[in-house]
């Protein structure tokens, strides 16, 4: 079945969850997450942020890419950093060695979260059926991010491209979200 879908010999541990016409859902165990807190209006925080992440803190609801990292401002003083495990470990090591020079609080939240990428021209339809926010391109452009409720549970959603989204939910709810999205994918005929 996987070969017919053009997925090769991928398994769920490789990150592939489900593919239907117009939609691909992948769980992303290769990615890690950091929560960063600090006052965006504080010059010391801005300097620390730029030194650690090589980019100025993004505005609220926006995503900035810094090399292999995706950096989103999800609240007034809170940011979510997403990247491969090696890059997350490198950031934690740099933050630890420069602790006295850093005006922010950094916490690795990787193990408590599940990350999904939903891609394809029907991805918006899945979101529209499961989220109360307007996720159309005009209302939620590329490089936008928000916290909302998806399938009745708290979630972080980021628009990664014209037809691509990233969802982050608490790890214990990953199977529920995967099943919810797959059911929505089956309904899109």
N, C-alpha and C positions, 0 to 999 in steps of 0.2 A: 504494500500500500504506500509506504513512504517513497519508494522509487517512482511510483506513478505520479506522485505529487511533485517530483523533482527535488526532494529533500535529501536524497542519498540515504546514508545509514545513520541519520541522526536519532538520538533518543532524547527523552525528557531531560536527562542529566546534561546533555549538550545544549540545552536551552530551547529546543524546539518543542512546542506544545501542540499546536494545531494549525492546519492550513485549510482554508476553504476558498472557493473562487472569490477573489476580491479582498481577501483578508488573511493575514498571517499573525498569529499570536505566539510570542516567544517569551519564556521565562528566562531571566538573565542572572544566573548564578555566578557569572564571571564579573559582575559589578559589585562595588561596595559603596556605602554611603557614610558621609560625615554630616553631623549637624553642627553648625557654627552659630554662635550667638555673640553679639556685640552691638554697640550703639553706632548705627550708620552715620550719625551726625558727628561722631567723635573723630578728630583728626588722627589720634593715635590708633584707633581701630582701623580707619581707612588705610593708614600706612602699613599696619600689620597685615591686613587683608591683601593688599597689593604685593607685599613682600612674599607672603606665603603662596598666593594663588596666581600671581603675575597678571592680575586684572583688577580694576576698580570694582567695588561692590555694585552689582546690578540694581536697578530700580525695582520697586515692588512689582511682583507679577511678571518679572522678566528673567530670562535665562542668558547667561554669558558663557561662551565656551573659552576655555583657557587650555589650549593644547588638547590633551586627552581628557580633560575634566569638563563637566557640565555644572555650572554654578547658578543656582536659582535663589532669588529672594522670595521667601514664602511668608514672611511676616515683617513687621517694622524692624526688628532686631534679630531676625533668624534667617539663616541661609541653609540650603541643602546642596551638598557637593556630591556628585556622582562620578565614578570612574572605575577603571579596572582595579582589582585588589592591589596590584603592585604600586600603582600610583597613589592609592589611599594610604598604603603602608609608608610610602616615601613622605607623604604630607605629614603623617603622624610623627615620623622620626624627625623631620625638620621642625615641627612645632615643639617637640619635646626638647630638642637641643637649643632652641631659641626662646624657651618659655618666659624668661624675664623680659624679653623684648616684644612679646605678643600681647596685644590688648583685646583678646577675644577668647572665648571658651569653645573648645572643639571636642566633640564626642563621636566616637565610631558607633553608628547605629545599624551597621550592616546585618548583624545576626538577628535583629528583631523585625526586619523588613523583607518583603518580597518585591522584586522588580519585574515588570512585564513591559514588553514592547508590542504594540498593536499597530500593524501597518497594512496599507492597501487602500484602494479607493472606496471600500465599504467600512473602513475603520470609524469614520465619522458617524455612520448609521448606528453602530454598536454604542458609541458614546451617547448619541442623542437619545437612545432608548433607555439608558441607564443613569443619566446624569441630568440634573436640573439646569445646568448652565448651557448657554449657547456656545457650542464648540465649533461653529462654522468658521471658516478661515477669516472672514471679515471681523468677527467678534473675538476670536481667539487666534491671533496670527502666529506664525512660526516664531519660536523663541519666547512664547508665553508660558506661564506656569501658574497653577492655582492649587489651593487646598479646597476640597469640596467633598460631597458624598457621591460615591459611585456604587450602584447596586445596594444602596442603603447603608453603606459603611464609609468611614472617613478614608479619604485617599488623596494623594498628590498626583496631579496630572500635568504633564508637560507636552507641548506640541513640538515635535522633533523635526518635522518637515511638512510638506504639503499634505501628505497622506500618512504621517507617522506620529504616534503618541507614545509616551512612557507613563505607566501607572506604577505607583508605589503604595503598597498596603501593608498592614501588619502581617507578619509571616503566618500566624495561625489562621488567617483568613485567605491564604493563597489558593487553596483548593476550591473554596467557595467562589472566589473571583474567576479562577480559570474555568470552572463549570458554568458560571453565569455568562461569561464571554462566549464560550463554545456553544451554549444554547442560543445566544443571540446570533452567532454566526450561522447556525443551522437554520434559523428563522429567515435569514436573508437569502431568499431564493429568487 
